Amino acid sequence: MSISKNFLKTRASCKVKFQLSPEEVKDASAVYLVGDFNNWDLAANPMTRRKDGSFSLELEFPLGHDHQFRYLTDSGIWLNDPEADAYVPCSYANTENFLIKV
């Protein structure tokens, strides 16, 4: 997993690129980035599958906002991201959400 941030000089925002390797997604044919920025809509932000089997997605966020997120595969498996900026307890499913700070 990889998260990279590109803070824009011309706007008060940051482009964040989320990436998952083929090993992380295993045999998933689709992966979605879900979070508070899309009202946890499971289909709002599908990640793009690359030729090597990895998945990626780049989103732009306004500065000064933290966002909770998780990855979901088409087989219903939630993936964790150890590169998140922080972890936030989530009462739903007794787990943790991941936090990206911009």
C-alpha positions, 0 to 999 in steps of 0.5 A: 500500500502506498499513499502519496500527497502532492500539496498544490501551490496554486490552490489550497488543496492536496492531491492524494494518490492511493495505491494497492499492490497486486499482492494486497488485493489478491484476486480482486477484480475491483477495489473501491475507496470509501470514506467520509468524503463520499458519505461511505458510498461503496461505489463512488470512488472505484480504483483503477486497475493497472496492467500489473494487477495493482489498483490506484486512485488520485483524489483532491482534498481541500487543506485543513480537513482530515478524512476517514477511509477504508478500501473495499474489494468486490468480494466484500473484503475490507483492506487495511492501510498501514501507511495511513496518517492515523487510525480512528476507532469505528464502532461499526463492525468493531474495527478501525478506520484510517485517517488521511490528514491534509 
